[in-house]
């Protein structure tokens, strides 16, 4: 079976690791290819904070957005940080769909 599955990149603060994992599972079971973060810097992956790594990961995440049809924002409690705002603006500027876990 070869199907056409929408590709969604997850965006949001990495402090919401459990919500990222839940969204990844739910969206995958709904028939989407899900691209997520590689590390959870705000949830214990301290490698993120070594020199140059955060900048590389932020740039890499924009490339993940380029690969996707849209993004899904993990905005627990309505929280959207500066990096996530940048990703939302980037996605919109490239015509990607933007969906949110919680209504803003």
C-alpha positions as CSV (number, residue, x, y, z in Angstrom):
1,X,0.0,0.0,0.0
2,X,1.3,3.4,-1.0
3,X,-0.6,6.3,0.4
4,X,-0.5,10.1,0.3
5,X,-0.1,11.2,3.9
6,X,0.0,14.8,5.0
7,X,3.3,15.8,6.7
8,X,3.1,17.8,9.9
9,X,5.9,19.3,11.9
10,X,5.3,19.7,15.6
11,X,6.3,23.1,17.1
12,X,6.3,24.4,20.7
13,X,8.3,24.6,23.9
14,X,10.3,21.5,24.6
15,X,9.1,21.8,28.3
16,X,5.9,20.1,27.0
17,X,7.6,16.7,26.2
18,X,4.6,14.6,27.2
19,X,2.3,16.7,25.1
20,X,4.7,16.4,22.1
21,X,4.7,12.6,22.4
22,X,0.9,12.4,22.8
23,X,0.3,14.7,19.8
24,X,2.8,12.6,17.7
25,X,1.0,9.4,18.5
26,X,-2.5,10.9,17.9
27,X,-1.6,12.6,14.6
28,X,0.2,9.5,13.4
29,X,-2.8,7.3,14.1
30,X,-4.9,9.9,12.2
31,X,-2.9,9.2,9.1
32,X,-0.2,11.9,9.2
33,X,3.6,11.7,8.8
34,X,4.8,13.6,11.9
35,X,8.2,15.3,12.2
36,X,9.1,16.3,15.7
37,X,12.0,17.9,17.7
38,X,15.2,15.8,18.1
39,X,15.9,17.0,21.6
40,X,13.9,18.3,24.5
41,X,16.2,21.0,25.9
42,X,13.7,22.2,28.5
43,X,13.0,18.7,29.6
44,X,16.5,17.4,30.4
45,X,18.4,17.1,27.1
46,X,21.3,19.4,28.2
47,X,23.2,18.9,25.0
48,X,21.0,21.6,23.5
49,X,22.8,24.2,25.6
50,X,26.3,23.5,24.3
51,X,27.8,26.3,22.1
52,X,26.1,26.5,18.7
53,X,23.8,23.6,19.2
54,X,20.6,25.6,19.9
55,X,21.1,27.7,16.8
56,X,21.7,24.6,14.7
57,X,18.6,22.9,16.1
58,X,16.5,26.1,15.5
59,X,17.7,26.2,11.9
60,X,17.1,22.5,11.4
61,X,13.6,22.9,12.7
62,X,12.9,25.5,10.0
63,X,14.1,22.9,7.4
64,X,11.6,20.4,9.0
65,X,8.9,23.0,8.5
66,X,10.0,23.3,4.8
67,X,9.5,19.5,4.4
68,X,6.0,19.7,5.9
69,X,2.5,20.6,4.6
70,X,1.8,22.3,7.9
71,X,2.7,22.7,11.5
72,X,0.9,21.7,14.7
73,X,1.7,24.0,17.7
74,X,1.9,22.5,21.2
75,X,0.7,25.5,23.1
76,X,-0.2,24.2,26.5
77,X,-2.1,26.8,28.6
78,X,-1.8,29.1,25.5
79,X,2.0,29.4,26.0
80,X,3.9,30.3,22.8
81,X,7.5,31.3,23.3
82,X,9.7,33.4,21.1
83,X,11.2,30.5,19.1
84,X,7.7,29.0,18.5
85,X,6.4,32.4,17.4
86,X,9.2,32.6,14.9
87,X,8.3,29.1,13.6
88,X,4.7,30.1,13.2
89,X,5.6,33.2,11.2
90,X,8.0,31.2,9.1
91,X,5.4,28.5,8.4
92,X,2.7,31.1,7.5
93,X,5.2,33.0,5.2
94,X,5.6,29.8,3.2
95,X,1.9,29.0,2.9
96,X,1.9,26.1,5.5
97,X,-1.2,25.3,7.5
98,X,-1.0,26.2,11.2
99,X,-3.0,24.3,13.8
100,X,-2.9,24.6,17.6
101,X,-3.3,22.1,20.4
102,X,-5.3,24.7,22.3
103,X,-7.4,27.5,20.8
104,X,-5.6,30.9,21.4
